[in-house]
Amino acid sequence: MIEIRNLKKSFGQLKVLQGMDASFEKGQVVAIIGPNASGKTTLIKCILGMVLPDAGDVLLNNERVNGEVAYKQHIGYMPQIGRYPDNMKMGQLFEMMKDIRVHNRPAVLDEELIRRFRLSAMYQKPMSTLSGGTRQKVSAALAFLFDPPVLILDEPTAGLDPLSAEILKHKIIAAREAGKLVLITSHIMSEIEEMADAILYIFEGKVKFLKTVTDIKSEYGDEKLGKAIANYILQEMNNG
Ligand SMILES: Nc1ncnc2c1ncn2[C@@H]1O[C@H](COP(=O)(O)OP(=O)(O)OP(=O)(O)O)[C@@H](O)[C@H]1O
Protein backbone atom coordinates (compact mmCIF):
# COMPACT_ATOMS: atom_id res chain seq x y z
CA MET A 1 0.00 0.00 0.00
CA ILE A 2 2.82 2.41 0.94
CA GLU A 3 6.36 1.81 -0.18
CA ILE A 4 9.51 3.85 0.33
CA ARG A 5 12.52 3.30 -1.87
CA ASN A 6 16.02 4.50 -1.10
CA LEU A 7 14.74 7.53 0.80
CA LYS A 8 17.44 10.07 1.68
CA LYS A 9 17.22 13.32 3.61
CA SER A 10 19.88 15.57 5.10
CA PHE A 11 19.52 18.81 7.01
CA GLY A 12 22.78 20.60 6.22
CA GLN A 13 25.61 18.26 7.27
CA LEU A 14 23.24 16.04 9.24
CA LYS A 15 22.34 12.90 7.28
CA VAL A 16 19.03 11.88 8.82
CA LEU A 17 17.68 9.34 6.33
CA GLN A 18 20.47 7.48 4.58
CA GLY A 19 18.68 5.32 2.02
CA MET A 20 15.61 3.74 3.59
CA ASP A 21 13.52 0.99 2.01
CA ALA A 22 10.31 -0.46 3.42
CA SER A 23 6.81 -1.40 2.40
CA PHE A 24 3.63 -1.43 4.45
CA GLU A 25 0.45 -3.33 3.63
CA LYS A 26 -3.12 -2.45 4.56
CA GLY A 27 -4.81 -4.04 7.57
CA GLN A 28 -1.68 -3.53 9.67
CA VAL A 29 -0.47 -1.38 12.52
CA VAL A 30 3.24 -0.74 12.02
CA ALA A 31 5.22 0.91 14.83
CA ILE A 32 8.22 2.99 13.79
CA ILE A 33 10.75 2.89 16.60
CA GLY A 34 14.31 4.08 17.11
CA PRO A 35 16.30 6.34 19.43
CA ASN A 36 15.46 10.03 19.86
CA ALA A 37 16.51 12.04 16.81
CA SER A 38 16.93 8.89 14.68
CA GLY A 39 14.61 10.25 11.98
CA LYS A 40 11.17 8.81 12.74
CA THR A 41 9.30 12.08 12.34
CA THR A 42 11.40 13.00 9.30
CA LEU A 43 10.46 9.67 7.68
CA ILE A 44 6.78 10.26 8.43
CA LYS A 45 6.96 13.79 7.03
CA CYS A 46 8.61 12.51 3.84
CA ILE A 47 5.76 10.02 3.41
CA LEU A 48 3.30 12.87 3.95
CA GLY A 49 5.09 15.18 1.52
CA MET A 50 5.69 17.73 4.31
CA VAL A 51 9.45 17.25 3.97
CA LEU A 52 10.88 16.78 0.49
CA PRO A 53 13.43 13.96 0.37
CA ASP A 54 16.76 14.60 -1.35
CA ALA A 55 16.49 11.26 -3.14
CA GLY A 56 14.25 8.22 -3.33
CA ASP A 57 10.57 7.58 -3.89
CA VAL A 58 7.36 7.32 -1.92
CA LEU A 59 4.72 5.11 -3.55
CA LEU A 60 1.05 4.84 -2.64
CA ASN A 61 -0.72 1.86 -4.23
CA ASN A 62 2.23 1.44 -6.61
CA GLU A 63 2.18 5.04 -7.83
CA ARG A 64 4.94 7.54 -7.14
CA VAL A 65 3.57 10.44 -5.11
CA ASN A 66 6.71 12.52 -4.57
CA GLY A 67 5.70 16.13 -4.12
CA GLU A 68 2.08 15.64 -5.24
CA VAL A 69 -0.82 17.02 -3.27
CA ALA A 70 -3.87 14.90 -4.12
CA TYR A 71 -2.73 11.73 -2.35
CA LYS A 72 -2.71 13.49 1.02
CA GLN A 73 -6.48 13.18 1.18
CA HIS A 74 -5.95 9.43 1.65
CA ILE A 75 -3.91 9.96 4.81
CA GLY A 76 -5.02 11.09 8.25
CA TYR A 77 -2.10 12.63 10.14
CA MET A 78 -1.74 13.28 13.83
CA PRO A 79 1.40 15.38 14.46
CA GLN A 80 3.54 15.09 17.57
CA ILE A 81 2.64 18.69 18.41
CA GLY A 82 -0.48 20.08 16.75
CA ARG A 83 -0.25 23.76 15.79
CA TYR A 84 -3.52 25.57 15.24
CA PRO A 85 -4.56 29.21 14.78
CA ASP A 86 -4.56 30.63 18.33
CA ASN A 87 -7.73 32.67 18.10
CA MET A 88 -9.80 30.07 16.33
CA LYS A 89 -12.37 28.32 18.50
CA MET A 90 -12.28 24.52 18.53
CA GLY A 91 -15.72 24.28 16.90
CA GLN A 92 -14.64 26.66 14.13
CA LEU A 93 -11.57 24.53 13.47
CA PHE A 94 -13.64 21.38 12.93
CA GLU A 95 -16.14 23.27 10.77
CA MET A 96 -13.36 24.79 8.68
CA MET A 97 -11.75 21.39 8.10
CA LYS A 98 -15.09 19.87 7.10
CA ASP A 99 -15.85 22.78 4.76
CA ILE A 100 -12.51 22.48 2.99
CA ARG A 101 -12.83 18.75 2.53
CA VAL A 102 -16.49 18.63 1.58
CA HIS A 103 -15.87 21.45 -0.89
CA ASN A 104 -13.21 19.33 -2.61
CA ARG A 105 -15.01 16.02 -2.49
CA PRO A 106 -18.01 14.65 -0.59
CA ALA A 107 -16.58 13.01 2.49
CA VAL A 108 -17.62 10.28 4.88
CA LEU A 109 -17.26 11.67 8.38
CA ASP A 110 -16.09 9.65 11.35
CA GLU A 111 -16.89 11.73 14.42
CA GLU A 112 -16.51 8.93 16.96
CA LEU A 113 -13.47 10.50 18.65
CA ILE A 114 -15.17 13.93 18.86
CA ARG A 115 -17.98 12.18 20.72
CA ARG A 116 -15.88 9.88 22.89
CA PHE A 117 -13.48 12.67 23.90
CA ARG A 118 -16.51 14.93 24.51
CA LEU A 119 -14.90 17.68 22.48
CA SER A 120 -18.11 19.43 21.47
CA ALA A 121 -18.51 20.62 25.08
CA MET A 122 -15.37 22.72 24.43
CA TYR A 123 -16.24 24.04 20.96
CA GLN A 124 -16.38 27.63 22.25
CA LYS A 125 -12.83 27.57 23.61
CA PRO A 126 -10.07 29.29 21.61
CA MET A 127 -7.37 26.81 20.57
CA SER A 128 -4.71 28.85 22.42
CA THR A 129 -6.42 28.17 25.76
CA LEU A 130 -6.54 24.37 25.47
CA SER A 131 -4.46 22.03 27.63
CA GLY A 132 -1.79 19.94 25.92
CA GLY A 133 -3.85 16.76 26.24
CA THR A 134 -6.97 18.41 24.83
CA ARG A 135 -4.93 19.63 21.87
CA GLN A 136 -3.80 16.02 21.34
CA LYS A 137 -7.44 14.90 21.36
CA VAL A 138 -8.28 17.50 18.71
CA SER A 139 -5.35 16.27 16.57
CA ALA A 140 -6.48 12.66 16.94
CA ALA A 141 -10.11 13.51 16.11
CA LEU A 142 -8.98 15.42 13.00
CA ALA A 143 -6.76 12.53 11.83
CA PHE A 144 -9.70 10.11 11.89
CA LEU A 145 -12.39 12.61 10.78
CA PHE A 146 -12.46 11.82 7.06
CA ASP A 147 -12.22 8.05 7.47
CA PRO A 148 -8.95 7.81 5.51
CA PRO A 149 -7.50 4.43 4.43
CA VAL A 150 -4.09 5.38 5.89
CA LEU A 151 -3.38 6.89 9.32
CA ILE A 152 -0.02 8.25 10.38
CA LEU A 153 0.13 9.01 14.09
CA ASP A 154 3.23 10.54 15.69
CA GLU A 155 3.36 9.54 19.37
CA PRO A 156 -0.43 9.46 19.52
CA THR A 157 -0.97 8.77 23.22
CA ALA A 158 1.74 11.13 24.54
CA GLY A 159 0.09 13.53 26.98
CA LEU A 160 -3.27 11.77 27.06
CA ASP A 161 -4.85 10.68 30.34
CA PRO A 162 -5.23 6.89 30.77
CA LEU A 163 -8.90 6.71 29.72
CA SER A 164 -8.35 8.86 26.63
CA ALA A 165 -5.27 6.81 25.70
CA GLU A 166 -7.40 3.65 25.89
CA ILE A 167 -10.07 5.23 23.68
CA LEU A 168 -7.46 6.12 21.08
CA LYS A 169 -5.77 2.71 21.20
CA HIS A 170 -9.16 1.09 20.72
CA LYS A 171 -9.77 3.33 17.72
CA ILE A 172 -6.40 2.40 16.21
CA ILE A 173 -7.08 -1.32 16.61
CA ALA A 174 -10.55 -0.87 15.07
CA ALA A 175 -8.95 0.94 12.11
CA ARG A 176 -6.67 -2.03 11.55
CA GLU A 177 -9.70 -4.38 11.73
CA ALA A 178 -11.39 -2.20 9.11
CA GLY A 179 -8.46 -2.86 6.77
CA LYS A 180 -6.67 0.47 7.16
CA LEU A 181 -2.92 0.92 7.34
CA VAL A 182 -1.79 2.63 10.54
CA LEU A 183 1.78 3.86 11.04
CA ILE A 184 2.59 5.00 14.56
CA THR A 185 5.67 6.17 16.38
CA SER A 186 5.92 5.54 20.08
CA HIS A 187 8.55 4.96 22.73
CA ILE A 188 6.15 2.99 24.93
CA MET A 189 6.87 -0.69 24.30
CA SER A 190 3.87 -2.03 26.25
CA GLU A 191 1.61 0.14 24.14
CA ILE A 192 3.27 -0.96 20.89
CA GLU A 193 2.87 -4.55 21.99
CA GLU A 194 -0.86 -3.99 22.46
CA MET A 195 -1.40 -2.52 19.01
CA ALA A 196 1.35 -3.27 16.52
CA ASP A 197 1.56 -6.15 14.07
CA ALA A 198 5.02 -5.17 12.87
CA ILE A 199 7.95 -3.00 13.90
CA LEU A 200 10.15 -0.83 11.70
CA TYR A 201 13.35 -0.23 13.64
CA ILE A 202 15.49 2.64 12.45
CA PHE A 203 18.97 3.50 13.62
CA GLU A 204 21.52 5.97 12.30
CA GLY A 205 19.48 6.77 9.24
CA LYS A 206 18.93 3.19 8.13
CA VAL A 207 16.19 0.60 8.47
CA LYS A 208 17.60 -2.03 10.80
CA PHE A 209 14.60 -4.30 10.42
CA LEU A 210 10.93 -4.49 9.50
CA LYS A 211 9.54 -7.59 11.18
CA THR A 212 6.36 -8.89 12.72
CA VAL A 213 6.08 -8.70 16.49
CA THR A 214 5.75 -12.50 16.61
CA ASP A 215 9.00 -12.98 14.68
CA ILE A 216 10.86 -10.45 16.83
CA LYS A 217 9.84 -12.22 20.02
CA SER A 218 10.87 -15.64 18.76
CA GLU A 219 14.10 -14.47 17.09
CA TYR A 220 15.32 -12.33 19.96
CA GLY A 221 14.21 -14.73 22.65
CA ASP A 222 11.72 -13.01 24.89
CA GLU A 223 7.97 -13.03 25.36
CA LYS A 224 8.06 -9.31 26.14
CA LEU A 225 8.59 -7.10 23.10
CA GLY A 226 10.64 -4.49 25.00
CA LYS A 227 13.10 -7.13 26.25
CA ALA A 228 13.28 -8.86 22.85
CA ILE A 229 14.23 -5.54 21.21
CA ALA A 230 16.74 -4.79 23.97
CA ASN A 231 18.28 -8.23 23.28
CA TYR A 232 18.52 -7.33 19.59
CA ILE A 233 20.22 -4.00 20.35
CA LEU A 234 22.73 -5.62 22.74
CA GLN A 235 23.46 -8.32 20.15
CA GLU A 236 24.09 -5.63 17.50
CA MET A 237 26.37 -3.68 19.86
CA ASN A 238 28.40 -6.81 20.58
CA ASN A 239 28.68 -7.56 16.87
CA GLY A 240 29.57 -3.99 16.02
N1 LIG B 1 13.72 21.08 9.69
C1 LIG B 1 14.84 20.64 10.27
N2 LIG B 1 15.98 21.34 10.19
C2 LIG B 1 17.13 20.90 10.75
N3 LIG B 1 17.24 19.72 11.42
C3 LIG B 1 16.13 18.97 11.52
C4 LIG B 1 14.87 19.38 10.97
N4 LIG B 1 13.95 18.42 11.23
C5 LIG B 1 14.60 17.47 11.93
N5 LIG B 1 15.90 17.78 12.11
C6 LIG B 1 16.91 16.97 12.81
O1 LIG B 1 16.85 15.65 12.27
C7 LIG B 1 17.08 14.68 13.29
C8 LIG B 1 15.92 13.69 13.30
O2 LIG B 1 14.77 14.34 13.82
P1 LIG B 1 13.37 13.61 13.95
O3 LIG B 1 12.41 14.59 14.52
O4 LIG B 1 13.03 12.96 12.65
O5 LIG B 1 13.72 12.47 15.04
P2 LIG B 1 12.78 11.44 15.80
O6 LIG B 1 13.35 10.08 15.59
O7 LIG B 1 11.36 11.63 15.40
O8 LIG B 1 13.02 11.88 17.31
P3 LIG B 1 12.14 11.74 18.69
O9 LIG B 1 12.17 10.29 19.09
O10 LIG B 1 12.94 12.57 19.63
O11 LIG B 1 10.77 12.28 18.42
C9 LIG B 1 17.26 15.46 14.58
O12 LIG B 1 18.64 15.60 14.84
C10 LIG B 1 16.61 16.80 14.29
O13 LIG B 1 17.20 17.84 15.04
The ligand as an SDF file (V2000), in Angstrom:
LIG
                    3D

 31 33  0  0  0  0  0  0  0  0999 V2000
   13.7240   21.0820    9.6940 N   0  0  0  0  0  0  0  0  0  0  0  0
   14.8400   20.6370   10.2680 C   0  0  0  0  0  0  0  0  0  0  0  0
   15.9840   21.3430   10.1930 N   0  0  0  0  0  0  0  0  0  0  0  0
   17.1340   20.8960   10.7480 C   0  0  0  0  0  0  0  0  0  0  0  0
   17.2410   19.7170   11.4160 N   0  0  0  0  0  0  0  0  0  0  0  0
   16.1280   18.9730   11.5240 C   0  0  0  0  0  0  0  0  0  0  0  0
   14.8670   19.3830   10.9690 C   0  0  0  0  0  0  0  0  0  0  0  0
   13.9460   18.4220   11.2340 N   0  0  0  0  0  0  0  0  0  0  0  0
   14.6010   17.4720   11.9320 C   0  0  0  0  0  0  0  0  0  0  0  0
   15.9030   17.7820   12.1130 N   0  0  0  0  0  0  0  0  0  0  0  0
   16.9080   16.9700   12.8070 C   0  0  0  0  0  0  0  0  0  0  0  0
   16.8470   15.6520   12.2730 O   0  0  0  0  0  0  0  0  0  0  0  0
   17.0790   14.6770   13.2940 C   0  0  0  0  0  0  0  0  0  0  0  0
   15.9210   13.6940   13.2990 C   0  0  0  0  0  0  0  0  0  0  0  0
   14.7670   14.3440   13.8210 O   0  0  0  0  0  0  0  0  0  0  0  0
   13.3730   13.6050   13.9490 P   0  0  0  0  0  0  0  0  0  0  0  0
   12.4060   14.5940   14.5170 O   0  0  0  0  0  0  0  0  0  0  0  0
   13.0320   12.9590   12.6550 O   0  0  0  0  0  0  0  0  0  0  0  0
   13.7230   12.4690   15.0440 O   0  0  0  0  0  0  0  0  0  0  0  0
   12.7760   11.4440   15.8030 P   0  0  0  0  0  0  0  0  0  0  0  0
   13.3520   10.0760   15.5870 O   0  0  0  0  0  0  0  0  0  0  0  0
   11.3560   11.6280   15.4000 O   0  0  0  0  0  0  0  0  0  0  0  0
   13.0200   11.8760   17.3110 O   0  0  0  0  0  0  0  0  0  0  0  0
   12.1430   11.7370   18.6940 P   0  0  0  0  0  0  0  0  0  0  0  0
   12.1660   10.2920   19.0850 O   0  0  0  0  0  0  0  0  0  0  0  0
   12.9430   12.5660   19.6310 O   0  0  0  0  0  0  0  0  0  0  0  0
   10.7730   12.2780   18.4220 O   0  0  0  0  0  0  0  0  0  0  0  0
   17.2590   15.4590   14.5810 C   0  0  0  0  0  0  0  0  0  0  0  0
   18.6420   15.5990   14.8430 O   0  0  0  0  0  0  0  0  0  0  0  0
   16.6120   16.8040   14.2880 C   0  0  0  0  0  0  0  0  0  0  0  0
   17.2040   17.8430   15.0440 O   0  0  0  0  0  0  0  0  0  0  0  0
  1  2  1  0
  2  3  1  0
  2  7  2  0
  3  4  2  0
  4  5  1  0
  5  6  2  0
  6  7  1  0
  6 10  1  0
  7  8  1  0
  8  9  2  0
  9 10  1  0
 10 11  1  0
 11 12  1  0
 11 30  1  0
 12 13  1  0
 13 14  1  0
 13 28  1  0
 14 15  1  0
 15 16  1  0
 16 17  2  0
 16 18  1  0
 16 19  1  0
 19 20  1  0
 20 21  2  0
 20 22  1  0
 20 23  1  0
 23 24  1  0
 24 25  2  0
 24 26  1  0
 24 27  1  0
 28 29  1  0
 28 30  1  0
 30 31  1  0
M  END
$$$$
